[in-house]
Amino acid sequence: MTFTRYELTIPVELTSELHIGGVDAVPDRDGEGTVIRFCRNGLDEPTIPGRSIRGAVRAACDIARQTMEDAGHPTTQDGGVFSKASWVSLWGDDTDYTGKSLLDRRLRSDDSLPIRQSALTFHAVSFPQYKDIDSGESPLPRRHGVGIDRTTGAASDGALYEHEFLPRGTKFNIRITAEGRDDETMGRNQSEGIPGPASSESVKKLLEVIVDVLTSGAVCLGGRTGSGQGTIQVIEPKLRRTGKTTDAGALTAPEDVLDALIGEDEEGTPIPLELGGWSLGEPARIRITWWSPTGIFVAEDEKLTKQRKAQKEAENRKKGIDEEVHEVVYPLRDP
């Protein structure tokens, strides 16, 4: 058996704000509103969970594969690197029986579970620079919103909220690690009903497909994607092989055991990406040109207004100007 470990790093930049919700807050209808916090890890750092990235990428890859299968692409047919059986080996079991007990599956207590874990691992992305300050205040910017009354279609009485978001222009790395196995021999009882492991070829190809679909610009992360949030731009992805081990009998040398467990070296071996041929269909875009005779004004929040007033007062004191500064409300703009 030979197994190969890969690591794909995709630097991206947000082209719109991104919100990923954490623990649901109980709406405060009698106070100043409810703050919908960004998801956080155990260190109280804003975090994009790996499952959030995986869900968006998996859905996009499923669409891309189905499109190619409908077109009769050979890689999606039986025996291809992206056949239905290979797809389960790559992404793991997602049938109706996933997570159910042996009894629910109508299996005996000594039967093996016919499941296969995913060959890919999507890692969480944390932003320690946006960790709450000592006073408990969050440095993340916020957007105001209101709840909608489902009966009237208007703003619901008292349902004011603010949600935290990562601003446009934020850069981070999407990191995916994967493992492909070739020539693995499975026992009869173990292999019954269980998809085989993903091959190194199919794992590498899937990582290239992931880069293709993310580069297409049709994949959005987080929530509020229907409002244009969560869009990203891929900068320069890099793929490297972090380990390759062939099991030619028992491993006896300590260095061979370490290579098998943790990989060849810290840097790994760069591998060129063969991109192209896999992408999502171009989404429909509608452009409406219009003009408002009265204008549209969306005020920014009270906190920013007070900050601008204090800044203007400081400038006047520096210039020796003694006059009252009013709270001027500016139109909403990018942070």
N, C-alpha and C positions, 0 to 999 in steps of 0.2 A: 504493500500500500504506500502511496505517495500523497502527502498533503502539502498544499501551498497556501500560505497566508498572504493576504493583500491588505493594503491600506490606501484608501482613496481620500484625498483632501481637496475639497472644493471651496476656495475662497469666494464669498459672495458679498454683495453690497445691497442693502435695502433701497429700493427705488420708491417705496411708499412706507408709511408707518406700519408697524407690526404689533399686534396684541395677541397674547396667548393667556387665557384666563387660568387662575389657580383655584383656590377654594372659593366656592360660591358664598357671596355675602348676602345677608338678609336685608332687603330693601328698607331704608329708613324713610318713611313717607312723611314724617313730622319734623325732621331735622333739615340739615343743609344739603342732604343728598348722600348717596352711597358711592364709595370709591371701589371700583372693580379692579383689584390688584393684578399685576402681572404675575405669572407663575414663578414661584421661588423654590430653591432647593433648601437643604437642611442648614446651610450657612446664611440663609436669608438673602441670597443673591438672585436677581432676576435670571431665569433659566428657560431655555427652549428645550423641552424634554426630547429625548431621542425618538420616542414613540410618535410625537407630533410630526417630526420630519419624515419618519418612516411611513406614516399614514398617507401623507400627501404624495410622497414619491411612489409608494406602492400603487395607489390609485392611478397615477399618471402612467406608470409602466404597464398596468393592466390594460389601459385603453390603447396604448401604443402596440402592445402585443396582439390584442384583439383585432386592431386595424390591419396589422400585417398578416394575421391568420386569415382574415376575410379576403385579403388580396392573394392568398396562396403562397406566401413567402415560405421557402423551404426550411428555414430555421424553426418555424413553428409547427411543422409536421412531425409525425412520429419518427423518433430517432434524431430529431434536430436538437440543437442546444437549448431551444426555447419551446420544446414540446410541452404538452400539458403535464406529463409526469416530471419533466425537468423543472417546470415552473414551481411545482409543489416542493421539490427538493431545494430550490433556491430561496423561496419565501417562507417555507414552513407550512404546516398543516393549518388550514382555515375552514375545515368542514363544520357541519352542524354539531359534530361530536366533540369538537375541541373543548377541553376543560371539563368534560363530563366524566362521571365515575365509570368503573367497569360494569356495574349493574345497569346503568343507563345505556351503556353500549351493548348490553346483552352478551357480555363476555364472562368467562370463568375467572376466578381469582388468580389463576396461574397463567392466564393469557397475557401476551405482550400487547401494549398499546400501539395501534397502527398510526403513529404520528411521526413527523419529522420536524425538527427545529429548523429555523431559518439559518441559511449559510451566511447571512449578513447581520452585522450589528451596527445600529445607528447610535452615535454617542451624543449625549446632551451637550448643549452649549451654554456656558454661564457668563455673566457680565458683572464681575466684581466691582467695576467702576461705578455701577449704578446701585450698589448696596445702600441700604438705609443709613442715614447719618445717625449720630448718637442721640439726637432728639427724637428719633423715630420717623422723621420726614423722609420721603422718598425723592431722590433726585430725578426720577423718571418724569417726563412731561405727561400731561393729562389732556383728555378731550371730554367736553361736556356732551351729555345726551339726555334724552327723556324716554320713558317707557310709552308705548303706544296702546291706547285703549282698543281692544279688539272689537268692541261694539260700535264705537263712534268713529274709529280710525284717526282720532285726534290724540294729542298728548294726554297721557294719563295723569290724573290729579296727584301731585306729590311724588311722582316716580322720577325724580331727578337723580342722575348718576354721573360719575366720572370714571373713565377707564384709562389705566396707564398704558403707555406704548413705547416701543423703541422708535426713535426718530428716523426719518429718511436719511440715508447716507451712512448708517451704522454698518460696519464691516465685521464679519465673523467667518469662521471656517466650519463647513459641514464635513464631519469626519466619519467615514464608514470603514469598518474593518470586516474582512470576509475570509472564509476558508474553503478551499476546494479539495476534494479527495478523489484520487484516482486508484482504480484496481483494489478497492476495498472488498474483502470477502466477508459476507454476513452469514451467520448460522441460519439453519432452516427455520427454527422457531422464531428467531429474532427478525428475520426478513419477511415473514409472512404478513402481507398487507401493508408493509412499511415501504414508502418510496426510498429508493437508493440515495446516497449522498450526492450532492451537487459536484460535478466535475470541475477541475481547475479552468478548463476552457469556457464552460458556461458561466462560472463566477466572474471571470475577467470580462466576458462579453456583456454581462448584466451591468457591471460597473460602468462600462462604456455607454450603455443605453441610458443609465441614470444621468450621466453627464449630458447626453444628447437632449433628453426631455427637459432637464433643468435649463439648458442653454436656450431652448425654444421660447422661454418667457411665458409659457402657458401654465406654469405651476406656481401656486401661491401658498404661503405658509400661514398657520395660525387661523384666527377667527376674522370675521367681518370681511371675508374675501369678496363678497358680493358688493361691497362698497369700495373696492379697489385697494384694499389693504393687503399687506403680506407679499407684495411682488418683489422679486429679487433679480439681480444681474450677476451672472457667473463671470469671474475674473480670469483665473488661470488654474484649472484643475491639475492635480499631479497624482499619478498612480505609482506605487512602489511595492515591490515584493519584500515582505519582512521575514519570510521564512519558507524553506522548502526542505522537506525531510522524506527520505525513502526508507521504509522499514524493511531492511534486508536481514531480518533476524533480530535477536535481542540487542538492544543498545547497551553497551558495556562501558565505553569511554565517557567520562563525566562531561566533556565538551559536547559530545553528540547528544547526550540527554538534555543539556541546557539549550542547544540549538532546537531540539524538538519541542521544548516547552516555551521558550521565550523568543525564538527567532534567530536569524543569522547574526544581525548586529542592529544597533540603534538606528542607523541611517537607512538601512535597507538598500534594495537595488531598484533604481528608477526604471519604469517600464513605459514605453510610448503608448499613448491612447489612440486607438483606431476609431475615429468618430465618423458620423455620417450614416444616413440610411434609416435611422430610427428617430422619429420625432412625433409630436402631437400635431394634429391638424390645426391650421391657423384659425384662431377663434374669430367669430363674426364681430366686426367692429362697426359701430354706427356713429357718425359724426354729425352733430346738429349745430348749425351756426345760427345764433339768435342775438337779439339786442334788447336790453331792458330800458324802457324810457325813464323809469324812476330809480333804477339802480338797486343793487342788492347789498345789504350790509350784514355781516356776521361778526359779532363782537368777540374779541378774545377774552379769556377768563380774567377774573378780578385780580388774581395774583400778579399776572403780567402787567396789568394796568397800574397797580400800585408800585411795581418795580420801576416802570418807566417814569412815574411821577417822582419817585425818590431820586432817580438818576438825573432828571431835569433840575430838581432842587439843588443837588450837589454841583451841577454845572453852573447854576446861577450864583451860588455862594463863591465858587472859585473865580467867577468873573466880577464879583462885587455887585451883582444885580439883586435888588431888594424888591421882589414882587411875588405875588401869590401865584402858585402853580396849580392849575386845575387838573383833575384826573381826565386826561384825554383818552378816549377809547378808540383804539386803532382797529382796522379791519383784520380779520383772522389771517395769519400768514404762517409759513413754514417755520418751525422752531430753528 
